[in-house]
Amino acid sequence: MPVVRDLRVLLRLRDFRNLLAVRLFSQAADGVYQVALATHVVFSPEKQTSPAAVASAMAVLLLPYSVIGPFAGVLLDRWRRRQVFLYGNLLRALLACITAVLVATSVPEWLFYASALSVTAVNRFVLAGLAASLPRVVAPAQLVTANALSPTAGTLAATAGGGLAFLLRFVAADSDALVVLLGAALYLGAALMSLRLAVGLLGPDHPPGTVHPSVVQGVALTVRGMAAGLRHLAERREAAQALAAMTMMRFCYGALTVTLLMLCRYAWSDTESDGLALLGLAVGVSGAGFFAAAVVTPWAAGRLGTRGWITVCSAAAAVLVPALGLSFLPEPMLAAAFVLGLATQGAKIATDTVVQSRVDDDFRGRVFSVYDVLFNIAFVAAAAVSSLVLPADGRSAVLLVGVAVLYALTALYLGRRPGVSRETRP
């Protein structure tokens, strides 16, 4: 098969293998660290977890991607990318060790969250640097295959790291600090892997006489670029509508995620270990829904159109959320987790396709930066709203009905005749 042959060719390239190793260690550590943070906040025996605490944890995990992400390139264009991987991962290993000490001792919550936020903030630079470095280690003809392999392998590594963190927590009681130290060890491994790459191999190249704008000027250019992306998006009505619908669906998914966390922690289990096992099962079921979406979406979008498929996903969620969720029993809620995983990921795949096909190439990067910010902020906003509505055990018919209404309104919004926009005019 051509794909298998291309993968074999890529894996023969030493520099590509080394860059991939940095990614695998780094994202495996991310998976460990994220699970350690979530389980410490939600499932520690000494904590009386609240929806507000869950919202705080989600903000720590996601806000750096939203706030720092668009501006990471301003500094990455000045720094050697190999050095970003080396010193960035060393810094994360150190900060993770500090977080482990804070977990093991009684410290104010704000200090723990500040340490955790620092680790996830550095991650934005590392991931952006990995993406920017790929063209330096493969030929142009191999770039598509390399782009398919590297992020997928990184996602699998993060999943494996999360699974390893769950396993370690089951084996060793009260092991939150130990799990964080495992993440620190993997960050250190990523730093050591980066030493196998030459310092100047990954760029960026700075020819003599090159003048970069100052950091302040770069930030201003980034802000203006995102504003231009928003203006361009407003002229591409179909892409804007799909993005608005996806943002609302992401908000709904975030609210239901917090609900599920609280149900696993208090309503469905008597011990923290049982609740953690149920959460792991729910994450696996939702992940199966994500995989099913990757299989079903090309077929469904081909018959219904991307807009029609997003409409079906949101309408199905509007019906199934109250039908499966209002009993607040584990089995129907797990079924709902699968359906919502499929619907949310199916809508995202379709939205990505709409944005890629309807937005001009010159604006695509800026529009996707806006997309990334909206995607993460919607999830954090959902967690914040849920913290105001949910009781401690997660049973809130008001929240579930409200989410179902939002899904229904999204389906109605997309079900209207598409607005006339520049790309649909004769």
Backbone torsions as a table, in degrees:
resi	resn	phi	psi	omega
1	MET	NA	140.5	-178.0
2	PRO	-59.1	-39.4	-177.6
3	VAL	-64.5	-44.2	179.3
4	VAL	-62.5	-40.9	178.8
5	ARG	-63.0	-42.5	179.2
6	ASP	-63.4	-39.9	179.0
7	LEU	-64.3	-40.2	178.0
8	ARG	-62.4	-40.4	178.6
9	VAL	-63.2	-44.2	-179.7
10	LEU	-61.3	-43.9	-175.6
11	LEU	-72.5	-10.3	172.6
12	ARG	-81.0	-14.4	-178.7
13	LEU	-81.9	116.1	-173.8
14	ARG	-60.9	-45.6	-177.0
15	ASP	-66.7	-35.9	176.1
16	PHE	-64.2	-43.8	179.1
17	ARG	-60.2	-42.5	-179.0
18	ASN	-65.9	-41.4	177.9
19	LEU	-65.0	-39.9	178.0
20	LEU	-64.0	-37.4	178.1
21	ALA	-62.9	-40.6	176.5
22	VAL	-59.5	-44.7	179.2
23	ARG	-62.0	-45.8	-175.9
24	LEU	-63.7	-46.3	178.3
25	PHE	-63.7	-43.3	-176.0
26	SER	-65.2	-46.9	-177.1
27	GLN	-76.6	-27.9	171.5
28	ALA	-62.7	-41.2	176.3
29	ALA	-63.5	-39.3	177.1
30	ASP	-58.9	-44.1	179.6
31	GLY	-61.6	-43.3	177.5
32	VAL	-61.9	-46.6	-174.5
33	TYR	-66.5	-40.6	-179.4
34	GLN	-66.0	-41.7	176.9
35	VAL	-66.2	-40.7	178.9
36	ALA	-60.6	-43.5	-179.9
37	LEU	-65.6	-46.7	-177.5
38	ALA	-63.8	-45.0	-177.3
39	THR	-70.8	-32.4	177.1
40	HIS	-65.9	-39.3	-178.7
41	VAL	-73.3	-38.7	-170.7
42	VAL	-97.7	-36.7	-167.4
43	PHE	-118.2	11.4	175.7
44	SER	-69.8	133.4	-177.2
45	PRO	-60.1	-32.7	-175.9
46	GLU	-81.7	-5.0	-176.2
47	LYS	-102.0	139.7	167.5
48	GLN	-98.3	87.9	-172.0
49	THR	-65.7	142.1	176.4
50	SER	-125.3	160.0	174.0
51	PRO	-56.1	-31.6	177.9
52	ALA	-64.7	-37.6	177.5
53	ALA	-65.7	-39.4	176.8
54	VAL	-63.1	-42.9	178.4
55	ALA	-60.9	-40.0	178.6
56	SER	-63.8	-42.1	179.3
57	ALA	-63.2	-40.7	179.1
58	MET	-66.8	-36.5	176.9
59	ALA	-63.4	-41.1	178.8
60	VAL	-62.9	-39.6	-177.1
61	LEU	-74.9	-31.9	-168.6
62	LEU	-111.6	-30.9	-174.8
63	LEU	-62.6	-35.1	176.6
64	PRO	-57.2	-35.8	178.4
65	TYR	-64.6	-35.6	-176.6
66	SER	-79.0	-42.1	-174.1
67	VAL	-83.7	-44.4	-173.5
68	ILE	-87.7	-31.8	-172.4
69	GLY	-48.0	-54.3	-177.0
70	PRO	-63.3	-22.2	-175.5
71	PHE	-100.2	-3.2	-176.7
72	ALA	-60.7	-37.7	-178.1
73	GLY	-63.2	-25.8	179.9
74	VAL	-58.7	-41.7	179.8
75	LEU	-87.4	-34.4	-179.6
76	LEU	-62.9	-26.6	177.2
77	ASP	-73.4	-8.6	179.8
78	ARG	-105.7	-26.3	-172.0
79	TRP	-101.3	146.9	170.6
80	ARG	-63.2	126.6	-174.3
81	ARG	-66.0	-34.9	177.8
82	ARG	-62.4	-36.9	178.2
83	GLN	-70.3	-30.9	174.6
84	VAL	-61.5	-43.3	179.5
85	PHE	-66.1	-41.4	-178.6
86	LEU	-66.9	-59.6	-174.1
87	TYR	-75.0	-31.7	177.4
88	GLY	-63.3	-43.8	-179.7
89	ASN	-74.4	-33.8	173.3
90	LEU	-62.6	-41.8	178.6
91	LEU	-63.8	-41.9	178.9
92	ARG	-66.1	-37.4	176.8
93	ALA	-60.9	-44.0	178.9
94	LEU	-64.2	-46.7	-179.1
95	LEU	-64.8	-35.3	177.7
96	ALA	-66.6	-37.6	176.0
97	CYS	-63.1	-40.9	176.6
98	ILE	-62.5	-41.6	178.0
99	THR	-61.5	-40.0	178.8
100	ALA	-60.6	-40.8	177.4
101	VAL	-64.1	-40.5	179.5
102	LEU	-66.6	-36.1	177.8
103	VAL	-64.7	-39.6	-175.3
104	ALA	-78.8	-12.1	-178.7
105	THR	-121.5	165.6	178.8
106	SER	-87.3	105.7	179.3
107	VAL	-130.0	160.5	176.0
108	PRO	-59.0	143.9	-177.0
109	GLU	-58.8	-37.8	-176.6
110	TRP	-62.6	-32.1	179.8
111	LEU	-69.8	-40.1	176.7
112	PHE	-62.3	-46.5	-178.9
113	TYR	-66.6	-35.3	178.1
114	ALA	-63.2	-41.3	178.3
115	SER	-65.7	-44.9	179.6
116	ALA	-64.2	-38.8	179.3
117	LEU	-63.6	-36.6	179.0
118	SER	-62.9	-40.0	179.6
119	VAL	-64.2	-47.7	-177.2
120	THR	-71.3	-26.0	178.3
121	ALA	-67.2	-42.5	178.9
122	VAL	-62.4	-30.1	-177.4
123	ASN	-58.2	-33.2	-178.2
124	ARG	-62.1	-38.5	179.3
125	PHE	-68.7	-40.1	-178.5
126	VAL	-65.4	-46.4	-178.4
127	LEU	-65.8	-41.5	177.8
128	ALA	-64.2	-38.7	178.2
129	GLY	-65.7	-37.2	177.6
130	LEU	-62.3	-43.2	179.4
131	ALA	-65.9	-41.5	-177.8
132	ALA	-71.3	-23.6	-176.5
133	SER	-83.4	-19.4	-172.6
134	LEU	-57.1	-43.7	179.2
135	PRO	-62.9	-13.6	-179.6
136	ARG	-84.9	-9.8	-175.7
137	VAL	-120.8	-2.6	176.9
138	VAL	-133.8	158.8	176.8
139	ALA	-74.3	156.4	-179.5
140	PRO	-55.2	-36.3	-178.8
141	ALA	-69.4	-19.2	-178.2
142	GLN	-97.2	0.0	-169.9
143	LEU	-67.4	-38.8	-179.0
144	VAL	-61.6	-47.5	179.2
145	THR	-63.6	-40.8	179.3
146	ALA	-63.7	-39.6	177.5
147	ASN	-66.0	-30.3	177.0
148	ALA	-75.0	-39.6	-174.9
149	LEU	-74.8	-48.1	-169.9
150	SER	-64.3	-53.5	179.6
151	PRO	-62.8	-36.7	178.8
152	THR	-63.9	-45.1	177.9
153	ALA	-62.8	-37.7	177.7
154	GLY	-64.5	-40.3	177.7
155	THR	-63.8	-42.2	177.2
156	LEU	-63.4	-38.0	178.1
157	ALA	-64.9	-41.0	177.9
158	ALA	-63.9	-40.2	177.8
159	THR	-64.1	-43.6	178.4
160	ALA	-63.5	-39.6	177.2
161	GLY	-62.9	-41.8	176.4
162	GLY	-62.6	-41.5	177.0
163	GLY	-62.4	-40.4	177.9
164	LEU	-63.5	-38.0	178.1
165	ALA	-65.4	-43.9	175.8
166	PHE	-58.4	-45.2	-178.3
167	LEU	-62.3	-45.4	179.9
168	LEU	-62.4	-37.2	-179.4
169	ARG	-70.3	-32.5	175.6
170	PHE	-70.0	-40.4	-175.4
171	VAL	-71.9	-42.5	-176.5
172	ALA	-112.3	116.8	179.7
173	ALA	-69.1	148.4	178.7
174	ASP	51.2	48.4	-170.8
175	SER	-109.0	23.6	-178.8
176	ASP	-55.9	-45.3	179.9
177	ALA	-63.9	-38.2	179.3
178	LEU	-65.1	-38.0	178.5
179	VAL	-65.5	-41.6	178.0
180	VAL	-62.9	-38.7	177.9
181	LEU	-65.5	-33.5	174.0
182	LEU	-60.9	-43.5	175.8
183	GLY	-60.3	-40.5	178.5
184	ALA	-61.9	-40.4	178.8
185	ALA	-63.2	-38.8	179.0
186	LEU	-70.1	-37.8	173.8
187	TYR	-60.1	-41.3	177.2
188	LEU	-62.5	-39.7	176.8
189	GLY	-60.9	-39.9	177.3
190	ALA	-63.1	-40.2	177.9
191	ALA	-63.1	-42.8	179.5
192	LEU	-65.8	-37.7	177.4
193	MET	-62.4	-34.4	-178.8
194	SER	-66.4	-23.9	179.2
195	LEU	-67.1	-15.6	178.6
196	ARG	-80.4	-5.6	177.5
197	LEU	-101.7	140.1	177.7
198	ALA	-65.1	147.3	-173.9
199	VAL	-58.2	-44.5	-175.7
200	GLY	-92.9	2.3	-173.7
201	LEU	-62.3	-42.1	-169.2
202	LEU	-91.7	-1.8	179.1
203	GLY	76.4	-168.5	-0.7
204	PRO	-76.6	152.5	177.4
205	ASP	-83.6	135.4	179.6
206	HIS	-121.4	89.7	178.1
207	PRO	-58.8	153.7	178.1
208	PRO	-56.1	137.7	179.1
209	GLY	89.3	-4.1	178.9
210	THR	-66.3	130.8	179.1
211	VAL	-118.1	118.6	177.0
212	HIS	-95.7	147.2	171.2
213	PRO	-63.6	153.6	177.2
214	SER	-63.6	167.1	179.3
215	VAL	-59.1	-41.9	179.0
216	VAL	-62.5	-44.3	177.7
217	GLN	-64.1	-38.9	178.7
218	GLY	-63.4	-41.4	177.5
219	VAL	-63.1	-42.6	178.9
220	ALA	-62.6	-40.5	177.4
221	LEU	-63.5	-38.7	179.2
222	THR	-64.3	-44.4	179.3
223	VAL	-62.0	-44.5	178.8
224	ARG	-64.9	-37.0	178.4
225	GLY	-64.1	-41.6	178.1
226	MET	-67.2	-36.4	176.5
227	ALA	-63.4	-41.2	177.0
228	ALA	-64.2	-37.4	176.5
229	GLY	-62.5	-39.8	177.5
230	LEU	-64.9	-41.2	177.9
231	ARG	-63.8	-42.0	178.4
232	HIS	-63.9	-40.8	179.9
233	LEU	-63.4	-37.5	179.0
234	ALA	-62.7	-27.3	178.0
235	GLU	-83.4	-12.3	178.9
236	ARG	-109.2	80.4	-168.2
237	ARG	-57.9	-42.0	-176.9
238	GLU	-63.5	-42.7	177.7
239	ALA	-65.9	-41.1	-180.0
240	ALA	-63.4	-40.7	-179.8
241	GLN	-67.8	-41.2	177.4
242	ALA	-62.8	-40.8	179.6
243	LEU	-66.9	-39.1	176.8
244	ALA	-63.4	-42.5	179.2
245	ALA	-64.1	-42.4	-179.6
246	MET	-65.0	-37.8	177.6
247	THR	-62.2	-42.3	178.8
248	MET	-66.6	-40.1	178.8
249	MET	-66.5	-36.1	176.5
250	ARG	-65.6	-38.4	175.7
251	PHE	-59.9	-47.0	179.7
252	CYS	-61.5	-43.1	180.0
253	TYR	-63.0	-38.5	177.9
254	GLY	-64.3	-42.4	178.8
255	ALA	-62.7	-40.9	179.7
256	LEU	-71.2	-29.0	176.6
257	THR	-65.3	-44.5	177.1
258	VAL	-62.5	-41.6	177.5
259	THR	-57.7	-45.8	-178.9
260	LEU	-64.3	-40.3	177.4
261	LEU	-58.8	-45.8	-178.2
262	MET	-69.6	-35.9	176.6
263	LEU	-63.3	-45.0	178.7
264	CYS	-62.7	-36.8	-174.8
265	ARG	-75.3	-39.7	-170.7
266	TYR	-121.5	-40.1	-171.1
267	ALA	-83.3	-32.1	-171.5
268	TRP	-106.5	-0.9	-175.4
269	SER	-145.6	151.3	177.6
270	ASP	-96.8	-18.9	-179.2
271	THR	-127.3	159.9	179.8
272	GLU	-64.6	-37.4	-178.6
273	SER	-65.7	-39.2	177.1
274	ASP	-65.2	-41.6	178.7
275	GLY	-63.9	-38.1	178.9
276	LEU	-66.8	-38.5	177.6
277	ALA	-63.6	-42.0	178.0
278	LEU	-64.6	-38.8	178.1
279	LEU	-63.9	-42.9	177.0
280	GLY	-60.0	-40.4	177.6
281	LEU	-64.2	-43.1	-179.6
282	ALA	-63.7	-40.6	178.0
283	VAL	-63.3	-40.9	178.1
284	GLY	-64.3	-41.1	179.3
285	VAL	-65.9	-42.8	177.6
286	SER	-63.8	-38.9	176.3
287	GLY	-62.6	-35.8	175.3
288	ALA	-63.5	-35.4	175.5
289	GLY	-65.1	-38.2	176.6
290	PHE	-62.2	-43.4	179.3
291	PHE	-64.7	-42.4	178.6
292	ALA	-60.9	-36.4	178.7
293	ALA	-62.4	-39.0	179.0
294	ALA	-63.7	-30.2	179.9
295	VAL	-81.7	-41.2	-171.7
296	VAL	-83.0	-35.8	-170.6
297	THR	-58.4	-45.0	179.3
298	PRO	-57.5	-41.2	178.4
299	TRP	-67.3	-47.7	-176.3
300	ALA	-66.9	-44.1	-179.6
301	ALA	-66.8	-30.7	177.2
302	GLY	-65.6	-28.2	-179.0
303	ARG	-96.5	-35.2	-176.7
304	LEU	-100.1	-14.4	-169.3
305	GLY	83.1	156.9	-178.1
306	THR	-63.0	-41.8	179.2
307	ARG	-63.9	-43.5	179.3
308	GLY	-63.6	-37.8	-180.0
309	TRP	-68.7	-40.6	176.3
310	ILE	-62.5	-38.4	178.3
311	THR	-62.7	-44.1	179.1
312	VAL	-63.5	-42.4	179.7
313	CYS	-60.1	-46.7	-178.4
314	SER	-69.9	-38.0	178.8
315	ALA	-66.2	-41.8	178.4
316	ALA	-62.3	-40.9	177.7
317	ALA	-64.2	-38.1	179.3
318	ALA	-60.7	-35.4	-179.1
319	VAL	-80.7	-42.9	-170.1
320	LEU	-82.6	-25.6	179.6
321	VAL	-60.1	-53.4	177.5
322	PRO	-71.0	-34.8	-178.2
323	ALA	-62.5	-40.7	-177.6
324	LEU	-95.6	-25.7	-170.2
325	GLY	-94.4	-26.7	-171.9
326	LEU	-69.0	-15.8	174.1
327	SER	-74.1	-23.5	-177.0
328	PHE	55.4	33.7	175.4
329	LEU	-100.3	150.5	-174.5
330	PRO	-60.6	-45.3	-172.2
331	GLU	-63.4	-52.6	178.1
332	PRO	-65.6	-31.7	178.0
333	MET	-68.2	-34.4	176.2
334	LEU	-68.3	-37.7	174.2
335	ALA	-61.8	-40.7	177.6
336	ALA	-63.6	-36.1	178.4
337	ALA	-61.9	-39.1	177.8
338	PHE	-65.8	-48.1	-177.4
339	VAL	-62.6	-43.3	-178.6
340	LEU	-69.6	-33.9	173.4
341	GLY	-61.3	-43.9	178.5
342	LEU	-64.9	-47.3	-176.8
343	ALA	-65.1	-44.2	-177.1
344	THR	-67.3	-45.8	-179.1
345	GLN	-71.4	-36.1	176.2
346	GLY	-60.8	-42.7	177.9
347	ALA	-66.4	-36.8	-179.8
348	LYS	-67.2	-43.0	178.7
349	ILE	-59.6	-43.8	179.5
350	ALA	-65.8	-40.4	179.2
351	THR	-64.5	-43.1	176.9
352	ASP	-56.7	-42.2	-178.8
353	THR	-65.0	-43.0	179.5
354	VAL	-61.9	-46.2	-178.1
355	VAL	-64.3	-43.2	-179.6
356	GLN	-63.2	-36.7	-173.8
357	SER	-88.3	-24.5	-174.9
358	ARG	-101.4	-15.8	-177.5
359	VAL	-98.6	136.3	178.6
360	ASP	-61.0	146.9	-175.4
361	ASP	-59.2	-36.4	-178.3
362	ASP	-64.5	-22.2	-177.4
363	PHE	-108.5	-3.2	-170.2
364	ARG	-62.6	-42.5	-179.5
365	GLY	-62.9	-41.9	-179.7
366	ARG	-68.4	-37.6	178.4
367	VAL	-67.0	-39.2	178.0
368	PHE	-69.0	-28.3	172.4
369	SER	-63.8	-43.4	175.2
370	VAL	-61.2	-43.9	178.9
371	TYR	-56.7	-48.0	-178.2
372	ASP	-61.2	-43.1	178.9
373	VAL	-63.0	-48.0	-179.8
374	LEU	-62.0	-40.7	-176.4
375	PHE	-60.7	-45.5	-177.6
376	ASN	-79.0	-38.3	-179.9
377	ILE	-66.4	-35.1	177.4
378	ALA	-60.2	-40.9	-179.6
379	PHE	-66.6	-44.1	179.1
380	VAL	-66.2	-40.6	178.1
381	ALA	-62.3	-38.2	177.6
382	ALA	-63.1	-41.8	178.0
383	ALA	-63.3	-39.3	179.2
384	ALA	-65.2	-44.8	178.7
385	VAL	-64.1	-41.8	179.8
386	SER	-60.7	-35.6	-179.7
387	SER	-64.1	-22.6	178.3
388	LEU	-86.1	-21.5	-172.8
389	VAL	-104.8	-39.5	-170.8
390	LEU	-73.5	138.1	165.0
391	PRO	-74.9	173.1	-174.6
392	ALA	-62.2	-32.8	-176.9
393	ASP	-86.5	-1.8	175.6
394	GLY	85.7	-2.8	-178.5
395	ARG	-86.1	103.0	179.3
396	SER	-141.0	102.4	176.8
397	ALA	-65.4	-32.7	179.5
398	VAL	-60.3	-44.2	-179.3
399	LEU	-65.7	-45.0	-178.4
400	LEU	-64.0	-42.6	179.0
401	VAL	-66.5	-39.8	177.6
402	GLY	-61.4	-41.9	177.8
403	VAL	-64.1	-42.4	178.5
404	ALA	-61.0	-39.3	178.4
405	VAL	-64.1	-41.6	179.1
406	LEU	-63.9	-40.7	175.7
407	TYR	-61.1	-43.5	-179.0
408	ALA	-64.5	-42.3	177.9
409	LEU	-63.3	-35.9	176.9
410	THR	-64.0	-43.1	178.5
411	ALA	-63.8	-41.3	178.2
412	LEU	-65.2	-39.0	179.0
413	TYR	-60.4	-43.5	-179.9
414	LEU	-78.1	-23.2	-178.3
415	GLY	-74.7	-11.4	176.2
416	ARG	-69.3	165.2	173.8
417	ARG	-62.8	129.4	-178.3
418	PRO	-59.0	140.5	177.6
419	GLY	-66.3	149.6	177.7
420	VAL	-75.2	128.3	-179.2
421	SER	-134.9	174.7	-171.6
422	ARG	-57.9	-38.5	-174.3
423	GLU	-78.3	-9.8	-180.0
424	THR	-107.5	-1.6	-180.0
425	ARG	-76.5	146.3	178.1
426	PRO	-60.9	NA	NA
